[in-house]
Amino acid sequence: MADHQRIHPVQDPEVVEPVPPHKPTAPLVERGSSRSENGDPERQYPPPLRRGIPYEPLKPPRRRSCWKKCLCWTLALVIVQLIILGILAAIVYFVFQPKIPKYSVDAMRITQFNLGNDNSLSATFNVNITARNPNKKIGIYYEGGSRLSVWYTGTKLCEGSLPKFYQGHRNTTLLSLTLAGQTQDAAGLLQSLRAEQQTGSIPLNLRARVPVRLKLGKLKLMKWKFLVRCRLVVDSLAADNVIRIRDSSCKFRFRL
């Protein structure tokens, strides 16, 4: 009987047999050290610290409150109005070329100036005032409610008012006014006046507050107030006597 041939399998070179895992012959833990119950002792150490950018929560954008918005709008409207008024004022100035009215006190006469039994001083002045309008294209309406007064060292001696009238372009108007008044407890005031009368130089102040309306061409503007102050120096304050005005100067300004 023929010998049976043994067949040995030939391993393909391209097929790699898996390598059995290598079993450690020595323990991974060194002698004298204890094994942690939680696993590998190398994993017990915390990871190294890394420096990072600190976290800051984002702040919500600030919203403008209602009053700030109202304030901004109000300021904007005021600025616009000022610009418009400036443009109108420039137009009026270049078209109408306004000039300040001029006033002067020309004469003064006292018809009453005596001390009563109750130490009250009664005074009546007749004053002549010249009002000049030098404007070519602007007229002046003098309205009612004006007040004129004569003062001596802070004490009002008499008062009156202007009549209502219209003053045209480049017009000069002469006004004759009567101012009357009464001052209480004026014994000391009269002594001071007599002392200054001997020097021949008595200071007086004439104040006027006159409501007016300006007329630009055919347009009548809103009401304004003319404020006039005149400083006078007279020689005496005797009744029924012509008073000589030694010095006179008037200042003018206006307001709404």
Stockholm file with secondary structure:
# STOCKHOLM 1.0

chainA/1-256         MADHQRIHPVQDPEVVEPVPPHKPTAPLVERGSSRSENGDPERQYPPPLRRGIPYEPLKPPRRRSCWKKCLCWTLALVIVQLIILGILAAIVYFVFQPKIPKYSVDAMRITQFNLGNDNSLSATFNVNITARNPNKKIGIYYEGGSRLSVWYTGTKLCEGSLPKFYQGHRNTTLLSLTLAGQTQDAAGLLQSLRAEQQTGSIPLNLRARVPVRLKLGKLKLMKWKFLVRCRLVVDSLAADNVIRIRDSSCKFRFRL
#=GR chainA/1-256 SS CCCCCCCCCCCCTTCCCCCCCCCCSSCSSCTTCCCCTTSCGGGGSCCCCCCCCCCCCCCCCCCCCHHHHHHHHHHHHHHHHHHHHHHHHHHHHHHHCCCCCEEEEEEEEEEEEEECTTSCEEEEEEEEEEEEECCSSEEEEECSCCEEEEEETTEEEEEECCCCEEECTTEEEEEEEEEEEEESSCHHHHHHHHHHHHHTCEEEEEEEEEEEEEEETTEEEEEEEEEEEEEEEESCCCTTEEECEEEEEEEEEEEC
#=GC SS_cons         CCCCCCCCCCCCTTCCCCCCCCCCSSCSSCTTCCCCTTSCGGGGSCCCCCCCCCCCCCCCCCCCCHHHHHHHHHHHHHHHHHHHHHHHHHHHHHHHCCCCCEEEEEEEEEEEEEECTTSCEEEEEEEEEEEEECCSSEEEEECSCCEEEEEETTEEEEEECCCCEEECTTEEEEEEEEEEEEESSCHHHHHHHHHHHHHTCEEEEEEEEEEEEEEETTEEEEEEEEEEEEEEEESCCCTTEEECEEEEEEEEEEEC
//
